[in-house]
């Protein structure tokens, strides 16, 4: 990777692996780097609007999502086709050091840490109406 980092988010869209944010000895990062395993090359993508560390990532509707980090509820989506970021509806519970995953078209934010407390809460982000077979979760899916 061109930029050494840890505590970053990652996601794979159309065969390209995106490494998002995190931190290194210089502090928190907003930078995004894209790895193409087919050509074994790295490229720089558009940076996140703000640096974040201890965030999670997931891929939904062809976009790489950056979720939480730095005890924030921030949810942002990277569109590789336009090389741009879009801010989405924030999570109700700010958190970092969380897990994230996509199941049946729903992006889940699981556990983590927020303002001095460990979290057992799970929240779900639905880009549109959730699929009929999506499990129920507290959070943004209604």
C-alpha positions as CSV (number, residue, x, y, z in Angstrom):
1,X,0.0,0.0,0.0
2,X,1.4,3.4,-0.8
3,X,0.3,4.8,2.6
4,X,1.0,2.8,5.7
5,X,-2.1,2.7,8.0
6,X,-4.1,0.8,10.5
7,X,-7.6,1.0,12.0
8,X,-9.0,1.6,8.4
9,X,-12.1,0.5,6.6
10,X,-12.1,-1.6,3.4
11,X,-14.5,-2.7,0.7
12,X,-14.4,-4.4,-2.7
13,X,-16.3,-2.9,-5.6
14,X,-16.1,-4.3,-9.2
15,X,-12.9,-6.2,-8.4
16,X,-11.1,-3.2,-6.9
17,X,-10.2,-3.2,-3.1
18,X,-10.6,0.3,-1.5
19,X,-8.7,1.1,1.7
20,X,-10.4,4.0,3.5
21,X,-9.1,6.3,6.2
22,X,-7.5,4.9,9.3
23,X,-4.4,6.3,10.9
24,X,-0.6,6.2,10.9
25,X,2.2,8.0,12.7
26,X,1.1,11.3,11.2
27,X,-2.5,11.0,12.7
28,X,-5.9,10.3,11.3
29,X,-6.3,9.9,7.5
30,X,-8.9,10.9,5.0
31,X,-7.1,9.3,2.1
32,X,-8.4,6.4,0.0
33,X,-6.3,4.0,-2.0
34,X,-7.5,1.5,-4.5
35,X,-5.8,-1.8,-5.3
36,X,-6.5,-3.7,-8.5
37,X,-5.4,-7.3,-8.0
38,X,-5.6,-8.1,-11.7
39,X,-3.0,-5.5,-12.6
40,X,-1.3,-5.6,-9.2
41,X,-1.4,-1.8,-9.0
42,X,-2.4,0.9,-6.5
43,X,-4.2,4.2,-7.3
44,X,-5.3,7.1,-5.3
45,X,-9.1,7.7,-5.1
46,X,-10.9,10.8,-3.8
47,X,-10.3,11.4,-0.1
48,X,-13.2,11.2,2.4
49,X,-14.6,14.7,3.4
50,X,-12.9,14.4,6.8
51,X,-10.2,12.1,8.3
52,X,-11.5,9.2,10.5
53,X,-10.0,6.3,12.2
54,X,-11.5,3.1,13.9
55,X,-14.3,3.1,11.3
56,X,-15.9,0.2,9.5
57,X,-16.8,-0.4,5.9
58,X,-19.3,-2.3,3.8
59,X,-20.3,-2.5,0.1
60,X,-23.9,-1.8,-0.8
61,X,-25.5,-0.9,-4.1
62,X,-22.1,-0.7,-5.8
63,X,-20.7,1.8,-3.4
64,X,-18.1,1.5,-0.6
65,X,-19.5,2.8,2.7
66,X,-17.4,4.3,5.5
67,X,-19.4,3.9,8.8
68,X,-18.7,5.6,12.1
69,X,-15.2,6.1,13.5
70,X,-13.9,8.6,16.0
71,X,-17.1,8.1,18.1
72,X,-19.2,9.6,15.2
73,X,-22.4,8.5,13.6
74,X,-21.2,9.5,10.2
75,X,-22.2,7.3,7.2
76,X,-20.6,8.2,3.8
77,X,-20.6,6.4,0.5
78,X,-17.9,6.4,-2.1
79,X,-19.0,6.1,-5.8
80,X,-16.1,4.7,-7.8
81,X,-17.8,5.6,-11.1
82,X,-17.7,9.3,-10.3
83,X,-14.8,9.2,-7.7
84,X,-16.9,11.2,-5.3
85,X,-18.2,10.8,-1.7
86,X,-21.8,11.4,-0.6
87,X,-22.9,11.9,3.1
88,X,-25.8,9.7,4.1
89,X,-28.1,9.7,7.0
90,X,-26.1,9.4,10.2
91,X,-26.4,6.4,12.6
92,X,-28.5,7.1,15.7
93,X,-25.7,5.9,17.9
94,X,-22.2,7.4,17.3
95,X,-19.5,4.7,17.5
96,X,-16.1,3.5,16.6
97,X,-14.2,0.2,16.6
98,X,-17.4,-1.4,15.3
99,X,-18.1,-4.2,12.9
100,X,-20.1,-3.7,9.7
101,X,-21.6,-6.0,7.2
102,X,-24.2,-6.2,4.5
103,X,-27.0,-8.8,4.5
104,X,-29.9,-8.9,2.1
105,X,-29.3,-5.3,0.9
106,X,-29.0,-3.8,4.4
107,X,-25.8,-2.3,5.9
108,X,-25.5,-3.2,9.6
109,X,-23.3,-1.4,12.2
110,X,-22.6,-3.8,15.0
111,X,-21.3,-3.1,18.5
112,X,-18.3,-0.9,19.0
113,X,-17.3,1.7,21.5
114,X,-18.8,5.1,22.1
115,X,-17.9,7.9,24.6
116,X,-16.4,5.6,27.1
117,X,-18.8,2.7,26.8
118,X,-18.9,-0.6,24.9
119,X,-22.0,-1.0,22.8
120,X,-24.2,-4.0,22.3
121,X,-26.5,-2.2,19.9
122,X,-26.9,-3.0,16.2
123,X,-28.3,-0.5,13.7
124,X,-29.2,-0.9,10.1
125,X,-29.0,1.4,7.1
126,X,-31.3,0.8,4.2
127,X,-30.4,2.7,1.0
128,X,-34.1,2.4,0.0
129,X,-37.0,0.4,1.2
130,X,-35.5,-2.7,2.9
131,X,-36.1,-6.1,1.2
132,X,-39.0,-8.1,2.5
133,X,-36.7,-10.8,3.8
134,X,-34.3,-8.4,5.7
135,X,-34.0,-9.1,9.4
136,X,-35.4,-6.5,11.7
137,X,-32.9,-4.3,13.6
138,X,-33.1,-1.2,15.6
139,X,-31.9,1.8,13.7
140,X,-32.6,3.4,10.3
141,X,-34.6,0.7,8.6
142,X,-38.3,1.2,9.1
